[in-house]
Amino acid sequence: MQFDFDGSAPLYQQLAAQIEEMIFTGGFDEGAQVPSTTQLSQQLHINPATVLKGMNMLVDEGLLEKRRGLGMFVRPGARQKIMECRKDNFYNDYVKKLLVEAAKLGITKEHLIELIERGEHDGTIKH
């Protein structure tokens, strides 16, 4: 388990984002226990309260659940929840802007589809 902190956001947010990424990519399976606050704070050399704040963010988002006396576990459906949230963010962050710019340039829906297909054929998009 590798964590990288870059200083651009508060540590607890970076920690939460990296645990979320591990859930999404299969580093933590649904139902699996995640390392304890103490383990993470010792491993990462950060305050346990900071770790707890990040973990609680994931609990609030419905990705982790606390089991009294046992620790934190990945909730069933967490990966799908992350996928849906990321799809929404992709639409809001990229697709809407693409459509606005395409309209400014007079690019039609058909031309956009051609451009996407061109990206598939020239190796830009890899499946």
C-alpha positions as CSV (number, residue, x, y, z in Angstrom):
1,M,0.0,0.0,0.0
2,Q,1.6,3.2,-1.2
3,F,0.4,6.7,-0.4
4,D,1.7,9.9,-2.1
5,F,1.0,13.3,-0.6
6,D,1.6,16.4,-2.8
7,G,0.6,19.3,-0.5
8,S,-2.1,20.7,-2.8
9,A,-5.0,19.7,-0.6
10,P,-5.3,19.0,3.1
11,L,-3.8,15.6,4.1
12,Y,-7.1,14.1,5.2
13,Q,-8.6,14.8,1.8
14,Q,-5.6,13.3,0.0
15,L,-5.7,10.3,2.3
16,A,-9.5,9.8,1.6
17,A,-8.9,10.2,-2.2
18,Q,-6.2,7.6,-2.2
19,I,-8.2,5.1,-0.2
20,E,-11.1,5.8,-2.6
21,E,-8.8,5.1,-5.5
22,M,-7.6,1.8,-3.9
23,I,-11.3,0.8,-3.5
24,F,-12.0,1.7,-7.1
25,T,-9.0,-0.1,-8.6
26,G,-9.4,-3.2,-6.4
27,G,-6.7,-2.6,-3.9
28,F,-9.4,-3.0,-1.2
29,D,-12.2,-5.4,-2.1
30,E,-15.8,-4.8,-1.0
31,G,-16.2,-6.2,2.5
32,A,-12.4,-6.0,3.2
33,Q,-11.1,-4.3,6.3
34,V,-8.9,-1.3,5.7
35,P,-5.9,-0.5,7.9
36,S,-6.7,1.0,11.2
37,T,-6.3,4.7,12.0
38,T,-3.4,3.8,14.2
39,Q,-1.7,1.7,11.5
40,L,-2.1,4.4,8.9
41,S,-0.9,7.2,11.2
42,Q,2.2,5.2,12.1
43,Q,3.0,4.1,8.6
44,L,2.4,7.6,7.1
45,H,3.8,9.6,10.0
46,I,0.7,11.8,10.3
47,N,-1.6,12.6,13.2
48,P,-4.2,9.9,14.0
49,A,-6.9,12.7,14.1
50,T,-6.0,13.6,10.5
51,V,-6.3,9.9,9.4
52,L,-9.6,9.6,11.2
53,K,-11.0,12.7,9.5
54,G,-10.1,11.3,6.1
55,M,-11.7,7.9,7.0
56,N,-14.8,9.6,8.3
57,M,-15.2,11.4,5.0
58,L,-15.4,8.0,3.3
59,V,-17.9,6.8,6.0
60,D,-20.0,9.9,5.3
61,E,-19.8,9.1,1.5
62,G,-21.0,5.6,2.2
63,L,-17.8,3.9,1.0
64,L,-16.6,2.7,4.4
65,E,-18.5,1.4,7.4
66,K,-17.4,1.3,11.0
67,R,-17.9,-1.9,12.9
68,R,-17.6,-1.3,16.6
69,G,-14.6,-3.0,18.0
70,L,-13.5,-4.4,14.7
71,G,-12.5,-1.4,12.5
72,M,-13.4,0.0,9.2
73,F,-14.6,-2.0,6.2
74,V,-15.3,-1.3,2.6
75,R,-19.1,-1.2,2.1
76,P,-20.8,-3.5,-0.4
77,G,-21.5,-1.4,-3.6
78,A,-18.7,1.1,-2.8
79,R,-16.9,0.5,-6.1
80,Q,-20.1,1.0,-8.1
81,K,-20.8,4.2,-6.1
82,I,-17.4,5.6,-6.9
83,M,-17.9,4.7,-10.6
84,E,-21.2,6.5,-10.8
85,C,-19.8,9.6,-9.0
86,R,-16.8,9.6,-11.4
87,K,-19.1,9.3,-14.4
88,D,-21.1,12.3,-13.2
89,N,-17.9,14.3,-12.6
90,F,-16.6,13.3,-16.0
91,Y,-19.8,14.6,-17.6
92,N,-19.7,17.9,-15.6
93,D,-16.0,18.5,-15.9
94,Y,-15.3,17.4,-19.5
95,V,-18.3,16.6,-21.6
96,K,-20.2,19.9,-20.8
97,K,-17.1,21.9,-21.6
98,L,-16.5,19.9,-24.8
99,L,-20.1,20.6,-26.0
100,V,-19.8,24.3,-25.2
101,E,-16.5,24.6,-27.1
102,A,-17.9,22.5,-30.0
103,A,-20.9,24.8,-30.3
104,K,-18.6,27.8,-30.4
105,L,-16.6,26.2,-33.2
106,G,-19.7,25.1,-35.1
107,I,-18.9,21.4,-34.7
108,T,-21.9,19.2,-35.1
109,K,-22.8,16.1,-33.2
110,E,-21.9,14.0,-36.3
111,H,-18.5,15.7,-36.5
112,L,-17.9,15.1,-32.8
113,I,-18.6,11.4,-33.3
114,E,-16.1,11.4,-36.3
115,L,-13.5,13.0,-34.0
116,I,-14.0,10.4,-31.3
117,E,-13.8,7.6,-33.9
118,R,-10.6,9.2,-35.3
119,G,-9.2,9.1,-31.8
120,E,-10.0,5.4,-31.5
121,H,-8.4,4.6,-34.9
122,D,-5.2,6.7,-34.4
123,G,-4.4,5.1,-31.1
124,T,-5.4,8.0,-28.9
125,I,-8.1,5.9,-27.2
126,K,-6.8,2.6,-25.9
127,H,-9.3,-0.1,-24.8
